[in-house]
Amino acid sequence: MLRRPFSRAAASALLLTLAAVLAGCSRTTDTFTPHISVTSDGNASREQSFLIQGYVLDDVGVTQVAVDGKPIPIQPGSDKLARFQFRTMLSTPTGKYTITARDAAGNEGKLVLPVSVDPVRPVIRVTRFERSGGVVRVAGTVTDNNRVAQILVDGNRLNITPGNSVDFYAETTGIWADIEAADAAGNRTTLRAR
């Protein structure tokens, strides 16, 4: 059997072809960890069972979302922005849920979400009430064990910074002012200032 001589040009061409084939097979490394965000209004409620909603953001796609180790359904849509929801069930006033998300490369994101049951209503205290003609001026403070989220005077929402204690001032018309306060859990208190 005769052997053909192997030239350097043929060897170089073979190496270039092999390098091109292997380059096409190379994988890119995914180092982006899925990012979990909760979009629900709050993590406190008057009820022991309430809905938590959110999404997971990932550059290649989310393959699984789990709560306390149990997989939950991902809502239809893009797997790069995977929406989820689950219902809490608390047997104590406070608790926490561990939300994990995994992408196609095996990267895992984690979020520990504290939750609580808050049956306590906010307290409204009027510190000033004046009537001048048809204009009513009212000022006061709303306090809450969790967080004051909203104050309305005669149905008009006031611009406030949510917190445990919030001062307010409003002008309205009429002979009194109906004040309503809500906390982050949805508890509401009303008071008619006269």
Backbone as numpy.savetxt, mean C-alpha at the origin, in Angstrom:
# Nx Ny Nz CAx CAy CAz Cx Cy Cz
43.78 -44.06 -44.34 42.94 -42.91 -44.34 43.82 -41.68 -44.34
43.49 -40.80 -45.23 44.26 -39.57 -45.36 43.66 -38.48 -44.49
44.52 -37.76 -43.81 44.06 -36.63 -43.00 44.34 -35.35 -43.74
43.36 -34.47 -43.68 43.57 -33.16 -44.30 44.23 -32.26 -43.28
45.10 -31.45 -43.69 45.72 -30.52 -42.75 44.70 -29.50 -42.26
44.74 -29.17 -41.00 43.82 -28.21 -40.37 44.51 -26.87 -40.35
43.94 -25.92 -41.04 44.61 -24.62 -41.13 44.22 -23.73 -39.96
45.08 -22.76 -39.72 44.79 -21.79 -38.65 43.56 -20.96 -39.00
43.35 -20.65 -40.24 42.18 -19.86 -40.66 40.90 -20.64 -40.37
40.91 -21.95 -40.62 39.73 -22.78 -40.35 39.49 -22.87 -38.84
40.57 -22.97 -38.07 40.43 -23.03 -36.61 39.87 -21.72 -36.07
40.33 -20.60 -36.60 39.82 -19.29 -36.16 38.35 -19.13 -36.51
37.99 -19.56 -37.71 36.59 -19.47 -38.13 35.70 -20.33 -37.25
36.20 -21.53 -36.90 35.43 -22.42 -36.03 35.26 -21.81 -34.64
36.31 -21.20 -34.09 36.23 -20.56 -32.78 35.26 -19.37 -32.80
35.29 -18.57 -33.86 34.37 -17.44 -33.97 32.92 -17.92 -34.05
32.67 -18.98 -34.81 31.33 -19.53 -34.91 30.87 -20.07 -33.57
31.73 -20.78 -32.89 31.41 -21.34 -31.58 31.13 -20.23 -30.56
31.93 -19.16 -30.60 31.72 -18.02 -29.68 30.39 -17.35 -29.96
30.03 -17.20 -31.23 28.74 -16.56 -31.57 27.57 -17.42 -31.10
27.68 -18.73 -31.26 26.61 -19.63 -30.82 26.47 -19.58 -29.30
27.59 -19.61 -28.58 27.55 -19.57 -27.13 27.05 -18.22 -26.61
27.38 -17.15 -27.30 26.91 -15.82 -26.89 25.39 -15.74 -27.00
24.83 -16.37 -28.00 23.37 -16.39 -28.15 22.68 -17.18 -27.04
23.42 -18.09 -26.43 22.86 -18.91 -25.36 23.05 -18.29 -23.97
23.82 -17.23 -23.88 24.12 -16.68 -22.55 22.88 -16.04 -21.95
22.78 -16.09 -20.64 21.64 -15.53 -19.92 22.04 -14.21 -19.28
21.07 -13.33 -19.17 21.32 -12.12 -18.41 20.93 -12.39 -16.97
21.63 -11.77 -16.07 21.38 -11.99 -14.65 20.31 -11.02 -14.17
19.28 -11.54 -13.50 18.21 -10.72 -12.94 18.50 -10.52 -11.46
18.82 -9.30 -11.09 19.12 -9.01 -9.68 18.06 -8.12 -9.06
16.99 -7.82 -9.78 15.93 -6.94 -9.28 15.01 -7.74 -8.37
14.90 -7.32 -7.12 14.01 -7.98 -6.17 12.60 -7.43 -6.33
11.58 -8.28 -6.40 10.20 -7.78 -6.52 9.88 -6.79 -5.40
9.24 -5.68 -5.77 8.88 -4.62 -4.81 7.39 -4.71 -4.51
7.04 -4.84 -3.21 5.66 -5.01 -2.78 5.14 -3.69 -2.23
3.95 -3.27 -2.68 3.30 -2.07 -2.16 1.85 -2.39 -1.80
1.42 -1.87 -0.65 0.03 -2.03 -0.23 -0.68 -0.73 -0.55
-1.81 -0.82 -1.26 -2.53 0.37 -1.71 -3.82 0.60 -0.93
-4.17 -0.27 -0.01 -5.38 -0.09 0.80 -5.28 1.21 1.57
-6.44 1.79 1.92 -6.46 3.06 2.65 -5.72 2.99 3.97
-5.78 1.89 4.63 -5.11 1.76 5.92 -4.97 0.31 6.32
-4.22 0.09 7.37 -4.06 -1.27 7.85 -4.75 -1.45 9.20
-5.76 -0.60 9.45 -6.58 -0.72 10.65 -8.04 -0.64 10.24
-8.88 -1.35 10.98 -10.30 -1.37 10.68 -11.10 -1.56 11.95
-12.39 -1.23 11.86 -13.29 -1.50 12.98 -13.63 -2.97 13.07
-13.45 -3.68 11.95 -13.83 -5.09 11.85 -12.60 -5.98 11.96
-12.81 -7.24 12.37 -11.72 -8.19 12.44 -11.29 -8.68 11.05
-12.20 -8.59 10.10 -11.90 -9.01 8.74 -12.07 -7.83 7.80
-11.00 -7.48 7.10 -11.06 -6.40 6.11 -10.12 -6.70 4.97
-10.32 -6.01 3.84 -9.60 -6.29 2.61 -8.29 -5.51 2.54
-7.22 -6.21 2.24 -5.91 -5.61 1.98 -5.66 -5.77 0.48
-5.29 -4.67 -0.19 -5.00 -4.71 -1.62 -3.62 -4.14 -1.87
-3.00 -4.58 -2.95 -1.69 -4.06 -3.30 -1.22 -4.58 -4.63
0.06 -4.34 -4.90 0.66 -4.83 -6.14 2.13 -5.14 -5.91
2.68 -5.94 -6.83 4.10 -6.27 -6.82 4.67 -5.84 -8.16
5.77 -5.10 -8.11 6.44 -4.60 -9.31 7.72 -5.40 -9.53
7.92 -5.91 -10.75 9.13 -6.65 -11.07 9.48 -6.47 -12.53
10.76 -6.46 -12.86 11.19 -6.20 -14.24 10.96 -7.37 -15.19
10.96 -8.61 -14.70 10.74 -9.75 -15.59 9.39 -10.42 -15.40
8.78 -10.24 -14.26 7.46 -10.82 -14.04 7.36 -11.59 -12.74
6.25 -11.40 -12.05 5.99 -12.05 -10.77 5.38 -13.42 -11.04
5.91 -14.43 -10.37 5.38 -15.78 -10.55 4.53 -16.23 -9.37
4.75 -15.61 -8.18 3.97 -16.03 -7.01 3.92 -14.92 -5.97
2.74 -14.76 -5.36 2.55 -13.89 -4.20 1.98 -14.78 -3.10
2.54 -14.65 -1.89 2.08 -15.47 -0.77 1.89 -14.60 0.46
0.94 -14.99 1.30 0.70 -14.32 2.58 0.90 -15.36 3.67
1.83 -15.08 4.56 2.20 -16.02 5.63 2.50 -17.41 5.07
3.19 -17.45 3.93 3.61 -18.71 3.32 2.58 -19.40 2.45
1.34 -18.89 2.40 0.29 -19.51 1.59 0.08 -18.70 0.31
0.26 -19.32 -0.87 0.06 -18.59 -2.13 -1.36 -18.04 -2.26
-1.46 -16.83 -2.80 -2.75 -16.22 -3.07 -2.82 -15.91 -4.57
-4.04 -15.79 -5.12 -4.15 -15.53 -6.56 -3.62 -14.14 -6.94
-2.99 -14.10 -8.11 -2.58 -12.83 -8.71 -3.71 -12.44 -9.66
-4.18 -11.20 -9.56 -5.30 -10.77 -10.39 -4.85 -10.67 -11.85
-5.77 -10.88 -12.81 -5.42 -10.82 -14.23 -4.84 -9.46 -14.60
-3.90 -9.49 -15.54 -3.23 -8.27 -16.00 -1.77 -8.58 -16.26
-0.95 -7.57 -16.18 0.48 -7.73 -16.42 1.16 -8.45 -15.26
2.05 -9.40 -15.59 2.79 -10.06 -14.52 3.96 -9.21 -14.03
4.27 -8.11 -14.72 5.31 -7.19 -14.25 4.75 -6.21 -13.21
3.44 -6.06 -13.20 2.73 -5.28 -12.19 1.58 -6.16 -11.71
1.91 -7.05 -10.80 0.96 -8.08 -10.35 0.13 -7.56 -9.19
-1.17 -7.45 -9.40 -2.09 -6.98 -8.36 -2.58 -8.16 -7.52
-2.76 -7.89 -6.21 -3.23 -8.95 -5.32 -4.17 -8.35 -4.29
-4.92 -9.23 -3.64 -5.76 -8.83 -2.52 -6.01 -10.05 -1.64
-6.22 -9.77 -0.35 -6.57 -10.84 0.58 -7.34 -10.23 1.74
-8.06 -11.06 2.44 -8.89 -10.62 3.55 -8.23 -11.02 4.86
-8.16 -10.06 5.78 -7.59 -10.34 7.09 -8.59 -11.11 7.94
-8.10 -11.76 8.97 -8.96 -12.38 9.96 -8.20 -12.36 11.28
-8.47 -11.33 12.07 -7.75 -11.14 13.32 -8.57 -11.69 14.49
-7.89 -12.38 15.38 -8.55 -12.85 16.60 -8.10 -12.03 17.81
-7.12 -11.16 17.59 -6.62 -10.26 18.63 -6.67 -8.83 18.08
-6.53 -7.81 18.92 -6.59 -6.42 18.42 -5.49 -6.06 17.44
-4.33 -6.72 17.51 -3.25 -6.42 16.58 -2.70 -7.71 16.00
-2.06 -7.59 14.87 -1.44 -8.73 14.22 -0.52 -8.26 13.11
0.02 -9.19 12.37 0.85 -8.84 11.22 0.76 -9.95 10.19
0.95 -9.56 8.95 0.97 -10.49 7.83 2.29 -10.31 7.10
2.91 -11.42 6.72 4.15 -11.38 5.94 3.79 -11.68 4.49
3.99 -10.69 3.63 3.69 -10.83 2.21 5.01 -11.06 1.49
5.09 -12.13 0.70 6.29 -12.40 -0.10 5.90 -12.50 -1.57
6.85 -12.14 -2.43 6.63 -12.23 -3.88 7.89 -12.78 -4.52
7.71 -13.67 -5.48 8.84 -14.29 -6.16 8.72 -14.03 -7.66
9.88 -13.77 -8.31 9.87 -13.58 -9.75 10.41 -14.82 -10.46
10.46 -14.76 -11.80 10.85 -15.92 -12.60 12.30 -16.33 -12.34
13.16 -15.42 -11.88 14.57 -15.74 -11.61 14.77 -16.27 -10.20
13.70 -16.33 -9.40 13.82 -16.83 -8.04 14.09 -15.76 -7.00
14.16 -14.49 -7.42 14.34 -13.40 -6.45 13.07 -13.26 -5.62
13.22 -12.94 -4.34 12.07 -12.84 -3.46 12.05 -11.51 -2.72
10.91 -10.83 -2.77 10.69 -9.62 -2.01 9.80 -9.94 -0.82
9.92 -9.14 0.25 9.17 -9.43 1.47 8.71 -8.13 2.11
7.49 -8.14 2.64 6.93 -6.99 3.35 6.16 -7.51 4.56
6.50 -7.00 5.74 5.75 -7.34 6.95 4.76 -6.21 7.20
3.47 -6.53 7.19 2.41 -5.55 7.31 1.71 -5.67 8.65
1.90 -4.69 9.56 1.15 -4.73 10.82 -0.29 -4.31 10.57
-1.24 -4.98 11.21 -2.66 -4.66 11.08 -3.28 -4.62 12.47
-4.40 -3.90 12.57 -5.05 -3.82 13.89 -6.55 -3.59 13.74
-7.24 -4.01 14.79 -8.68 -3.75 14.92 -8.80 -2.56 15.87
-9.49 -1.53 15.41 -9.61 -0.30 16.19 -11.09 0.08 16.32
-11.74 -0.25 17.43 -13.15 0.10 17.60 -13.36 1.47 18.24
-12.29 2.19 18.56 -12.38 3.46 19.29 -12.64 4.62 18.34
-13.68 5.39 18.62 -14.02 6.55 17.80 -13.16 7.75 18.17
-12.92 8.65 17.20 -12.19 9.87 17.52 -13.00 10.77 18.47
-12.31 11.64 19.17 -12.95 12.56 20.12 -12.82 13.98 19.57
-13.97 14.68 19.49 -13.99 16.07 19.01 -14.14 16.98 20.22
-13.28 17.98 20.31 -13.38 18.97 21.39 -13.37 20.35 20.75
-14.47 21.09 20.93 -14.57 22.45 20.40 -13.97 23.41 21.42
-13.00 24.21 20.97 -12.34 25.17 21.87 -12.81 26.60 21.63
-13.45 26.83 20.48 -13.94 28.18 20.19 -15.13 28.09 19.25
-16.18 28.84 19.58 -17.37 28.91 18.73 -17.86 30.34 18.74
-17.94 30.97 17.57 -18.42 32.34 17.45 -19.45 32.42 16.34
-20.47 33.26 16.58 -21.46 33.53 15.54 -21.50 35.03 15.33
-21.31 35.44 14.10 -21.34 36.86 13.78 -22.22 37.03 12.55
-23.45 37.49 12.78 -24.41 37.57 11.68 -24.73 36.16 11.21
-24.51 35.88 9.95 -24.77 34.55 9.42 -23.51 33.69 9.33
-22.38 34.20 9.84 -21.12 33.46 9.76 -20.81 32.80 11.10
-20.46 31.53 11.03 -20.08 30.77 12.22 -18.60 30.41 12.09
-17.85 30.69 13.16 -16.44 30.30 13.23 -16.30 29.26 14.33
-15.65 28.15 13.99 -15.48 27.08 14.97 -14.03 26.58 14.90
-13.47 26.33 16.09 -12.11 25.79 16.18 -12.10 24.70 17.24
-11.16 23.80 17.13 -11.08 22.73 18.12 -9.97 21.76 17.83
-10.06 20.62 18.48 -9.06 19.56 18.35 -9.78 18.21 18.25
-9.29 17.39 17.37 -9.77 16.01 17.26 -8.61 15.09 17.64
-8.87 14.17 18.55 -7.84 13.21 18.96 -8.34 11.80 18.68
-7.37 10.88 18.50 -7.71 9.49 18.25 -6.58 8.61 18.74
-6.91 7.40 19.16 -5.88 6.47 19.64 -4.99 5.97 18.51
-5.46 6.06 17.28 -4.69 5.57 16.13 -4.23 6.76 15.28
-5.14 7.30 14.45 -4.79 8.43 13.59 -6.05 9.09 13.07
-6.19 10.39 13.29 -7.28 11.17 12.71 -6.99 11.28 11.22
-7.93 10.85 10.39 -7.71 10.84 8.95 -8.49 11.94 8.22
-9.62 12.39 8.81 -10.48 13.32 8.08 -11.34 14.12 9.06
-11.51 15.41 8.76 -12.43 16.27 9.52 -13.28 17.03 8.51
-14.60 17.01 8.75 -15.53 17.75 7.91 -16.32 18.71 8.78
-16.58 19.91 8.25 -17.45 20.87 8.91 -18.55 21.21 7.92
-19.80 20.93 8.31 -20.96 21.10 7.44 -20.76 20.42 6.08
-20.15 19.25 6.11 -19.95 18.46 4.90 -18.74 18.83 4.08
-18.04 19.89 4.44 -16.85 20.31 3.70 -15.60 19.75 4.37
-14.81 19.04 3.58 -13.60 18.42 4.12 -12.53 19.48 4.34
-11.94 19.45 5.54 -10.88 20.38 5.87 -9.53 19.81 5.45
-8.61 20.71 5.12 -7.25 20.31 4.78 -6.48 20.12 6.08
-6.14 18.86 6.42 -5.45 18.57 7.68 -4.24 17.69 7.41
-3.36 17.66 8.39 -2.26 16.70 8.39 -2.65 15.59 9.36
-2.91 14.36 8.86 -3.35 13.27 9.74 -2.36 13.04 10.88
-2.91 12.69 12.04 -2.10 12.41 13.21 -2.98 12.02 14.38
-2.36 11.80 15.53 -3.12 11.41 16.73 -3.93 12.57 17.29
-3.44 13.79 17.12 -4.15 14.98 17.59 -4.07 16.04 16.49
-5.24 16.51 16.05 -5.29 17.46 14.94 -6.13 18.66 15.34
-5.53 19.85 15.24 -6.28 21.09 15.47 -6.98 21.48 14.18
-8.17 22.11 14.32 -8.89 22.54 13.13 -9.53 23.90 13.36
-9.83 24.57 12.25 -10.55 25.84 12.25 -11.37 25.88 10.97
-12.62 26.37 11.10 -13.47 26.48 9.90 -14.45 27.62 10.07
-14.85 28.17 8.93 -15.93 29.16 8.89 -17.03 28.59 8.02
-18.27 28.78 8.48 -19.41 28.27 7.74 -20.56 29.26 7.94
-21.71 28.96 7.36 -22.87 29.84 7.53 -23.97 29.08 8.25
-24.87 29.83 8.87 -25.97 29.20 9.59 -25.95 29.58 11.05
-26.57 28.73 11.88 -26.63 29.02 13.31 -25.80 28.03 14.13
-25.31 26.96 13.53 -24.44 26.01 14.19 -23.49 25.40 13.16
-22.60 24.53 13.61 -21.64 23.85 12.72 -21.66 22.36 13.05
-21.93 21.55 12.04 -21.90 20.09 12.21 -20.48 19.61 11.88
-19.84 19.03 12.88 -18.46 18.56 12.73 -18.48 17.04 12.69
-17.72 16.48 11.77 -17.58 15.03 11.67 -16.10 14.71 11.56
-15.66 13.71 12.33 -14.26 13.27 12.29 -14.21 11.78 12.04
-13.22 11.35 11.27 -13.03 9.93 10.98 -11.58 9.56 11.23
-11.38 8.36 11.75 -10.01 7.90 11.95 -9.62 6.95 10.82
-8.38 6.47 10.86 -7.86 5.62 9.79 -8.59 4.30 9.68
-9.23 3.86 10.76 -9.96 2.59 10.75 -11.39 2.75 10.24
-11.82 3.99 10.02 -13.18 4.23 9.55 -14.18 4.55 10.64
-13.73 4.65 11.89 -14.63 5.06 12.98 -14.96 6.54 12.81
-16.23 6.89 13.06 -16.68 8.27 12.86 -17.35 8.80 14.11
-17.17 10.10 14.33 -17.83 10.82 15.43 -18.40 12.10 14.86
-19.61 12.45 15.30 -20.21 13.72 14.87 -20.54 14.56 16.10
-20.52 15.87 15.90 -20.82 16.80 16.98 -21.42 18.07 16.37
-22.49 18.55 16.94 -23.08 19.81 16.48 -22.62 20.91 17.45
-21.83 21.84 16.94 -21.34 22.95 17.76 -22.37 24.07 17.68
-22.82 24.59 18.86 -23.82 25.66 18.90 -23.31 26.81 19.75
